[in-house]
Each structure stands twice: as structure tokens, then as C-alpha cells.
Amino acid sequence: MPMFKNERLLNQAIKNYLHSSQSTETSAQEHLFGNGAIAELEQKIAAYYGKRHALCVANATTGLFVLALAMDLKNSEFITTPYTYGSSLASWLMLNNQVSFADIEPFTLTINPEKLRNVITKKTKAILAVDILGNPSDARALRKLAEEFGIWYIADCAQSFGAKRDGLPASHSADALVISFTSGKTLFAGEGGAVVTDNTKLYERLLFYSQHPFRQKRELGLGIVNEFAFNGRIHPLAAIWANINFEDSLARLKKHQSKCLKVINCLNQSGLIETADFRTKEIFPSFFRLTVELKNNAKSVEVEEYLIKQGFGAKTASVPISVIYQNEAFLAQYKNQFLLPKACLVAERQAKRRISLAFT
């Protein structure tokens, strides 16, 4: 989302940072300690989710990668949704983990807890839920499953910052969740992300594997230094940008959500889409992409024409998501790491019948 409203504040904050960094070596190294804008941003994110810890990282993909390191998720097995972008699971696959897929809920497009239950085995170490297109997963049900089977519940919330379900932030109940600050996301700062958790031991391991030794010493103690850590730090200018836009981004999101819900309510009366009743289910997506499932033989052009008649200008397009286990790049690289090749029929249908809407 654009930052024009706060452009003056951002420009001044950047000038202050550059001036301070050029003045002394200590100021130039503040971000290595996780101080300044980074600490401020982490406090805001942790407070928003009501969690003990938030750790800013270079991007959401990096966040998921260092989470796998912190959980010792290597040469292990995990379950995720087949209806997502490949980047959600890319880093976990690169660590030679094996993946199986559980089908999705047709309404939210997120992993179906009951279908997931049937895929869990004794070797399963983690659930990776994805709040795809900004739709919050059923965090309460996933939390219960994770506790029942003694496995990690991790959430990719790259697209759902600001979304809510059951009155709580999206994927609030996960052991850890990852958000993104890149293009199109609720909080846009050019690039960046954060890992959020209540688990102090997990947080300390995230520090150990992703942050500079200066920060490790400051938070973990003088005797804890890992010079071989993966450089997963957020850029200090991205942290400054995100801080300036934090509150305004959430305010803009509310307006976007309101408009999307009006369009959905309108289309629910058209007979052209499968009913999407977010309000009564207490689900409020971020609408990273506003999508609908076409009903029966309805055409996308009919949706456009109907919305124009109702005073909404919108263009339709296909949703840029393929079912992961049908993706040629996935099969070429990770076919041998794909477990339980059972079709996820709901996901396959949604990939064919769902369209996205962009306001004009």
C-alpha cells in the first residue's frame, strides 16, 4: 500500500538515520544490536498480536527458513496446504524435509483441520498453515490438533496481517507466525518481515540462527555467540519505513476490508458465486486478493457486468495459484520429497473455479 500520507515523516526519519550513522560508528552499528527502529517495530508487532516476542527479519521466506532451523526441522516430515505459493514451503524443502498435503476448506481456502488429521503420522513434526490470499486459518482447531499430536503449528501469515478470526488476529494460536512487509502487503516497507511467538526458547534459537553476534550477546548473554548464523536481519531503513506506516496501514486496511465485504455481500445476491458469508462466521480477511468461487456455469464476464450495474467497477482475472503437487517446478525439484500422493479435490476445484477481482 502507498505511503504518500507519511512521505514527509519518512524522508525526515531517513535523513536523521543517515546523519546519525555517519556521525559515529556506534550509531551505524545500532541495527546490529536490534536497537532503534528495529526494536520499536518489534514492540509494535508483538503488542498487536499480544505475544511476548517479535523478531524482524529480511523477509517472510527468511523467517520461515530460520524457524525451520530453530525447530531443527531438517530431514523431517511436515504437512501443509496444496493451495499456496511455492515460496511458503520452499525453504523447508531445501532443508531436505518431506511434505504431504491436506485438503482445504472451500470457503476460506485454508487447510482443513479434519482433513489434516487424516494425514498426520508418527513421523510428522510440524503443520505449516497458510493464510492464503489473506484468509485466516482455523487457528483454534489447528492449535488443538498440534497439542493432541505433540507437533509444531507454524503459520505463514505473509498475506494476512490485519485479518481476524473469532475476534483474534489471524493465526494467533500458532507456535510461531510469519508476516511480510513486501509489495502488496498490509504493511509495506519495500521488503522485510517478522516472526512472532510466545515461545521464549524458540525465540532465543531464532536469535542464535539469524541475528548478528552483537544482538546475541545483548539478549542471550556474553557467552552465547554464533558467528555462523544466517544473516536474516531486516534492513534498518525498512524498519524505519514500517514504523512510520504502521498505524496508518492498519487504518487503510479497514477501509479496504469494508469495500471488499460490500462487494462480497452484493455478489452473494447475484446467484453467480458460491455464498461467502464472512461476517456471521466472524472471519475478516485482509483481502490480499479478493476472490470468489463461480457457481455452476457462471462466467467471469457476468460477474463484471453485474458489479457494474450495482455501481462497483471491477475486473476479473484468474487466481495465480496452482495446486502445488501439480506444479511442474515442484515436481522437477521435489518429487522424491512428496509424501502421500492423494488428491486434494477441494483444492483442485478451487484452482479451476475461483477468480480474483480488482477494483477499477
TORTI-275952 format. One record per residue (C-alpha): x, y, z; residue number from 1. Coordinates in steps of 0.5 Angstrom, whole numbers, plus 500, padded with zeros to 3 digits. Example, Ala and Ser with C-alpha at 12.3 -4.5 7.8 and 13.67 -1.06 7.14 Angstrom:
<vogus>
+-----+-----+-----+-----+
!  px !  py !  pz ! num !
+-----+-----+-----+-----+
! 525 ! 491 ! 516 !   1 !
! 527 ! 498 ! 514 !   2 !
+-----+-----+-----+-----+
</vogus>
This chain:
<vogus>
+-----+-----+-----+-----+
!  px !  py !  pz ! num !
+-----+-----+-----+-----+
! 500 ! 500 ! 500 !   1 !
! 503 ! 507 ! 499 !   2 !
! 506 ! 511 ! 504 !   3 !
! 505 ! 518 ! 501 !   4 !
! 501 ! 521 ! 507 !   5 !
! 507 ! 520 ! 511 !   6 !
! 512 ! 521 ! 506 !   7 !
! 515 ! 528 ! 510 !   8 !
! 516 ! 524 ! 516 !   9 !
! 519 ! 518 ! 513 !  10 !
! 524 ! 523 ! 509 !  11 !
! 526 ! 526 ! 515 !  12 !
! 527 ! 520 ! 519 !  13 !
! 531 ! 517 ! 514 !  14 !
! 535 ! 524 ! 514 !  15 !
! 536 ! 523 ! 521 !  16 !
! 538 ! 516 ! 521 !  17 !
! 544 ! 517 ! 516 !  18 !
! 546 ! 523 ! 519 !  19 !
! 547 ! 519 ! 526 !  20 !
! 550 ! 513 ! 522 !  21 !
! 555 ! 518 ! 519 !  22 !
! 557 ! 521 ! 526 !  23 !
! 559 ! 516 ! 530 !  24 !
! 561 ! 508 ! 529 !  25 !
! 556 ! 506 ! 535 !  26 !
! 550 ! 510 ! 531 !  27 !
! 552 ! 506 ! 525 !  28 !
! 552 ! 499 ! 529 !  29 !
! 546 ! 500 ! 532 !  30 !
! 542 ! 496 ! 528 !  31 !
! 547 ! 490 ! 529 !  32 !
! 544 ! 490 ! 536 !  33 !
! 537 ! 490 ! 534 !  34 !
! 536 ! 497 ! 537 !  35 !
! 533 ! 504 ! 535 !  36 !
! 527 ! 503 ! 529 !  37 !
! 528 ! 495 ! 530 !  38 !
! 527 ! 495 ! 537 !  39 !
! 521 ! 500 ! 536 !  40 !
! 518 ! 496 ! 531 !  41 !
! 518 ! 489 ! 534 !  42 !
! 515 ! 492 ! 540 !  43 !
! 509 ! 494 ! 536 !  44 !
! 508 ! 488 ! 532 !  45 !
! 509 ! 484 ! 539 !  46 !
! 504 ! 488 ! 542 !  47 !
! 499 ! 488 ! 536 !  48 !
! 499 ! 480 ! 537 !  49 !
! 499 ! 480 ! 544 !  50 !
! 505 ! 476 ! 544 !  51 !
! 512 ! 476 ! 548 !  52 !
! 517 ! 476 ! 542 !  53 !
! 517 ! 479 ! 535 !  54 !
! 524 ! 479 ! 531 !  55 !
! 525 ! 483 ! 525 !  56 !
! 528 ! 479 ! 519 !  57 !
! 530 ! 480 ! 512 !  58 !
! 523 ! 478 ! 509 !  59 !
! 518 ! 472 ! 510 !  60 !
! 522 ! 467 ! 507 !  61 !
! 528 ! 468 ! 511 !  62 !
! 523 ! 468 ! 517 !  63 !
! 520 ! 461 ! 515 !  64 !
! 528 ! 459 ! 514 !  65 !
! 530 ! 461 ! 521 !  66 !
! 524 ! 458 ! 524 !  67 !
! 526 ! 451 ! 521 !  68 !
! 533 ! 452 ! 524 !  69 !
! 530 ! 454 ! 530 !  70 !
! 526 ! 448 ! 531 !  71 !
! 531 ! 443 ! 528 !  72 !
! 526 ! 441 ! 522 !  73 !
! 531 ! 438 ! 518 !  74 !
! 531 ! 431 ! 514 !  75 !
! 524 ! 431 ! 518 !  76 !
! 516 ! 431 ! 515 !  77 !
! 511 ! 436 ! 515 !  78 !
! 504 ! 438 ! 513 !  79 !
! 502 ! 444 ! 509 !  80 !
! 496 ! 446 ! 504 !  81 !
! 497 ! 445 ! 497 !  82 !
! 493 ! 451 ! 495 !  83 !
! 499 ! 456 ! 496 !  84 !
! 505 ! 460 ! 493 !  85 !
! 511 ! 455 ! 493 !  86 !
! 515 ! 460 ! 497 !  87 !
! 511 ! 458 ! 503 !  88 !
! 515 ! 452 ! 503 !  89 !
! 521 ! 453 ! 499 !  90 !
! 526 ! 454 ! 505 !  91 !
! 523 ! 448 ! 509 !  92 !
! 524 ! 443 ! 502 !  93 !
! 531 ! 446 ! 501 !  94 !
! 533 ! 443 ! 508 !  95 !
! 531 ! 436 ! 506 !  96 !
! 524 ! 436 ! 509 !  97 !
! 519 ! 431 ! 506 !  98 !
! 512 ! 434 ! 505 !  99 !
! 505 ! 432 ! 505 ! 100 !
! 499 ! 436 ! 503 ! 101 !
! 492 ! 436 ! 507 ! 102 !
! 486 ! 439 ! 503 ! 103 !
! 483 ! 446 ! 504 ! 104 !
! 476 ! 449 ! 507 ! 105 !
! 473 ! 451 ! 500 ! 106 !
! 470 ! 458 ! 504 ! 107 !
! 477 ! 460 ! 507 ! 108 !
! 482 ! 456 ! 502 ! 109 !
! 486 ! 455 ! 508 ! 110 !
! 488 ! 448 ! 511 ! 111 !
! 482 ! 444 ! 513 ! 112 !
! 484 ! 441 ! 520 ! 113 !
! 479 ! 435 ! 520 ! 114 !
! 483 ! 433 ! 513 ! 115 !
! 490 ! 435 ! 516 ! 116 !
! 488 ! 430 ! 522 ! 117 !
! 488 ! 424 ! 517 ! 118 !
! 495 ! 426 ! 514 ! 119 !
! 499 ! 426 ! 521 ! 120 !
! 503 ! 420 ! 522 ! 121 !
! 508 ! 419 ! 528 ! 122 !
! 514 ! 422 ! 523 ! 123 !
! 510 ! 429 ! 523 ! 124 !
! 514 ! 434 ! 526 ! 125 !
! 510 ! 440 ! 524 ! 126 !
! 504 ! 443 ! 521 ! 127 !
! 505 ! 449 ! 516 ! 128 !
! 498 ! 453 ! 516 ! 129 !
! 498 ! 459 ! 510 ! 130 !
! 493 ! 465 ! 511 ! 131 !
! 493 ! 465 ! 503 ! 132 !
! 490 ! 471 ! 500 ! 133 !
! 489 ! 474 ! 507 ! 134 !
! 484 ! 469 ! 509 ! 135 !
! 485 ! 467 ! 517 ! 136 !
! 486 ! 459 ! 518 ! 137 !
! 482 ! 456 ! 523 ! 138 !
! 487 ! 457 ! 529 ! 139 !
! 483 ! 454 ! 535 ! 140 !
! 482 ! 448 ! 531 ! 141 !
! 490 ! 447 ! 529 ! 142 !
! 492 ! 449 ! 536 ! 143 !
! 488 ! 443 ! 539 ! 144 !
! 491 ! 438 ! 533 ! 145 !
! 498 ! 441 ! 535 ! 146 !
! 497 ! 440 ! 542 ! 147 !
! 494 ! 433 ! 541 ! 148 !
! 499 ! 430 ! 537 ! 149 !
! 505 ! 434 ! 540 ! 150 !
! 508 ! 437 ! 534 ! 151 !
! 509 ! 444 ! 532 ! 152 !
! 504 ! 449 ! 529 ! 153 !
! 507 ! 455 ! 525 ! 154 !
! 503 ! 460 ! 521 ! 155 !
! 505 ! 463 ! 514 ! 156 !
! 501 ! 470 ! 515 ! 157 !
! 505 ! 474 ! 510 ! 158 !
! 499 ! 476 ! 507 ! 159 !
! 494 ! 476 ! 513 ! 160 !
! 497 ! 482 ! 517 ! 161 !
! 491 ! 486 ! 520 ! 162 !
! 486 ! 480 ! 519 ! 163 !
! 482 ! 477 ! 524 ! 164 !
! 478 ! 471 ! 526 ! 165 !
! 474 ! 469 ! 532 ! 166 !
! 476 ! 476 ! 535 ! 167 !
! 483 ! 475 ! 535 ! 168 !
! 489 ! 477 ! 530 ! 169 !
! 490 ! 471 ! 524 ! 170 !
! 493 ! 465 ! 526 ! 171 !
! 494 ! 468 ! 533 ! 172 !
! 495 ! 461 ! 537 ! 173 !
! 501 ! 458 ! 532 ! 174 !
! 507 ! 457 ! 536 ! 175 !
! 510 ! 462 ! 531 ! 176 !
! 507 ! 466 ! 526 ! 177 !
! 511 ! 470 ! 520 ! 178 !
! 509 ! 476 ! 517 ! 179 !
! 511 ! 480 ! 511 ! 180 !
! 513 ! 488 ! 509 ! 181 !
! 514 ! 487 ! 502 ! 182 !
! 510 ! 489 ! 496 ! 183 !
! 502 ! 489 ! 496 ! 184 !
! 502 ! 487 ! 504 ! 185 !
! 498 ! 491 ! 509 ! 186 !
! 505 ! 494 ! 512 ! 187 !
! 509 ! 496 ! 506 ! 188 !
! 516 ! 498 ! 507 ! 189 !
! 520 ! 495 ! 501 ! 190 !
! 522 ! 489 ! 504 ! 191 !
! 522 ! 486 ! 511 ! 192 !
! 518 ! 481 ! 515 ! 193 !
! 518 ! 479 ! 522 ! 194 !
! 517 ! 472 ! 526 ! 195 !
! 512 ! 473 ! 532 ! 196 !
! 512 ! 468 ! 538 ! 197 !
! 510 ! 467 ! 545 ! 198 !
! 516 ! 461 ! 546 ! 199 !
! 522 ! 464 ! 549 ! 200 !
! 526 ! 458 ! 548 ! 201 !
! 524 ! 458 ! 540 ! 202 !
! 525 ! 466 ! 540 ! 203 !
! 532 ! 465 ! 543 ! 204 !
! 534 ! 460 ! 538 ! 205 !
! 532 ! 465 ! 532 ! 206 !
! 536 ! 470 ! 535 ! 207 !
! 542 ! 465 ! 535 ! 208 !
! 541 ! 463 ! 528 ! 209 !
! 539 ! 469 ! 525 ! 210 !
! 542 ! 475 ! 528 ! 211 !
! 549 ! 479 ! 529 ! 212 !
! 553 ! 477 ! 535 ! 213 !
! 552 ! 484 ! 538 ! 214 !
! 545 ! 482 ! 539 ! 215 !
! 546 ! 475 ! 541 ! 216 !
! 551 ! 478 ! 547 ! 217 !
! 546 ! 483 ! 549 ! 218 !
! 540 ! 479 ! 549 ! 219 !
! 543 ! 472 ! 550 ! 220 !
! 549 ! 473 ! 555 ! 221 !
! 556 ! 474 ! 553 ! 222 !
! 558 ! 467 ! 553 ! 223 !
! 553 ! 466 ! 547 ! 224 !
! 556 ! 468 ! 540 ! 225 !
! 554 ! 464 ! 534 ! 226 !
! 559 ! 467 ! 528 ! 227 !
! 556 ! 462 ! 524 ! 228 !
! 549 ! 465 ! 524 ! 229 !
! 545 ! 466 ! 518 ! 230 !
! 544 ! 474 ! 516 ! 231 !
! 537 ! 474 ! 517 ! 232 !
! 537 ! 481 ! 519 ! 233 !
! 532 ! 487 ! 517 ! 234 !
! 535 ! 493 ! 513 ! 235 !
! 535 ! 499 ! 518 ! 236 !
! 531 ! 503 ! 513 ! 237 !
! 526 ! 498 ! 512 ! 238 !
! 525 ! 498 ! 520 ! 239 !
! 524 ! 506 ! 520 ! 240 !
! 519 ! 506 ! 514 ! 241 !
! 515 ! 500 ! 517 ! 242 !
! 515 ! 504 ! 524 ! 243 !
! 512 ! 511 ! 520 ! 244 !
! 507 ! 507 ! 517 ! 245 !
! 505 ! 502 ! 522 ! 246 !
! 498 ! 505 ! 525 ! 247 !
! 496 ! 508 ! 518 ! 248 !
! 497 ! 502 ! 515 ! 249 !
! 492 ! 498 ! 519 ! 250 !
! 487 ! 504 ! 518 ! 251 !
! 488 ! 504 ! 511 ! 252 !
! 486 ! 496 ! 511 ! 253 !
! 480 ! 497 ! 515 ! 254 !
! 477 ! 501 ! 509 ! 255 !
! 480 ! 496 ! 504 ! 256 !
! 476 ! 491 ! 508 ! 257 !
! 470 ! 495 ! 509 ! 258 !
! 470 ! 496 ! 501 ! 259 !
! 471 ! 488 ! 500 ! 260 !
! 466 ! 486 ! 504 ! 261 !
! 461 ! 490 ! 501 ! 262 !
! 463 ! 487 ! 494 ! 263 !
! 462 ! 480 ! 497 ! 264 !
! 455 ! 482 ! 500 ! 265 !
! 453 ! 485 ! 493 ! 266 !
! 455 ! 478 ! 490 ! 267 !
! 452 ! 474 ! 495 ! 268 !
! 445 ! 476 ! 492 ! 269 !
! 447 ! 475 ! 485 ! 270 !
! 447 ! 468 ! 484 ! 271 !
! 453 ! 468 ! 480 ! 272 !
! 458 ! 466 ! 486 ! 273 !
! 458 ! 461 ! 492 ! 274 !
! 456 ! 464 ! 498 ! 275 !
! 461 ! 467 ! 502 ! 276 !
! 459 ! 470 ! 509 ! 277 !
! 465 ! 472 ! 513 ! 278 !
! 461 ! 477 ! 518 ! 279 !
! 457 ! 471 ! 521 ! 280 !
! 463 ! 467 ! 521 ! 281 !
! 467 ! 472 ! 525 ! 282 !
! 472 ! 472 ! 519 ! 283 !
! 475 ! 478 ! 517 ! 284 !
! 481 ! 477 ! 512 ! 285 !
! 486 ! 482 ! 510 ! 286 !
! 483 ! 481 ! 502 ! 287 !
! 491 ! 481 ! 500 ! 288 !
! 487 ! 479 ! 494 ! 289 !
! 479 ! 479 ! 493 ! 290 !
! 477 ! 472 ! 490 ! 291 !
! 470 ! 469 ! 489 ! 292 !
! 468 ! 462 ! 487 ! 293 !
! 464 ! 462 ! 481 ! 294 !
! 457 ! 458 ! 482 ! 295 !
! 455 ! 453 ! 477 ! 296 !
! 456 ! 455 ! 470 ! 297 !
! 457 ! 463 ! 471 ! 298 !
! 462 ! 466 ! 467 ! 299 !
! 467 ! 472 ! 470 ! 300 !
! 465 ! 477 ! 465 ! 301 !
! 458 ! 476 ! 468 ! 302 !
! 461 ! 478 ! 475 ! 303 !
! 464 ! 484 ! 472 ! 304 !
! 457 ! 486 ! 469 ! 305 !
! 453 ! 485 ! 475 ! 306 !
! 458 ! 489 ! 479 ! 307 !
! 458 ! 495 ! 474 ! 308 !
! 450 ! 495 ! 475 ! 309 !
! 451 ! 495 ! 482 ! 310 !
! 456 ! 501 ! 482 ! 311 !
! 462 ! 497 ! 483 ! 312 !
! 468 ! 498 ! 478 ! 313 !
! 472 ! 491 ! 478 ! 314 !
! 476 ! 487 ! 473 ! 315 !
! 476 ! 479 ! 474 ! 316 !
! 483 ! 475 ! 473 ! 317 !
! 485 ! 468 ! 475 ! 318 !
! 488 ! 467 ! 481 ! 319 !
! 495 ! 466 ! 481 ! 320 !
! 496 ! 460 ! 485 ! 321 !
! 497 ! 453 ! 482 ! 322 !
! 496 ! 446 ! 486 ! 323 !
! 503 ! 445 ! 489 ! 324 !
! 503 ! 438 ! 487 ! 325 !
! 501 ! 439 ! 480 ! 326 !
! 507 ! 445 ! 479 ! 327 !
! 512 ! 443 ! 474 ! 328 !
! 517 ! 446 ! 478 ! 329 !
! 516 ! 443 ! 485 ! 330 !
! 515 ! 436 ! 481 ! 331 !
! 522 ! 437 ! 478 ! 332 !
! 526 ! 439 ! 484 ! 333 !
! 522 ! 436 ! 490 ! 334 !
! 518 ! 430 ! 487 ! 335 !
! 522 ! 425 ! 492 ! 336 !
! 520 ! 429 ! 498 ! 337 !
! 513 ! 429 ! 496 ! 338 !
! 509 ! 424 ! 501 ! 339 !
! 502 ! 421 ! 501 ! 340 !
! 500 ! 423 ! 494 ! 341 !
! 493 ! 423 ! 495 ! 342 !
! 489 ! 428 ! 491 ! 343 !
! 486 ! 434 ! 495 ! 344 !
! 480 ! 435 ! 491 ! 345 !
! 477 ! 442 ! 494 ! 346 !
! 484 ! 445 ! 492 ! 347 !
! 484 ! 442 ! 485 ! 348 !
! 477 ! 445 ! 484 ! 349 !
! 478 ! 452 ! 487 ! 350 !
! 484 ! 453 ! 483 ! 351 !
! 479 ! 452 ! 477 ! 352 !
! 473 ! 455 ! 479 ! 353 !
! 476 ! 461 ! 483 ! 354 !
! 477 ! 468 ! 480 ! 355 !
! 480 ! 475 ! 483 ! 356 !
! 477 ! 482 ! 483 ! 357 !
! 481 ! 488 ! 482 ! 358 !
! 477 ! 495 ! 483 ! 359 !
! 478 ! 500 ! 478 ! 360 !
+-----+-----+-----+-----+
</vogus>
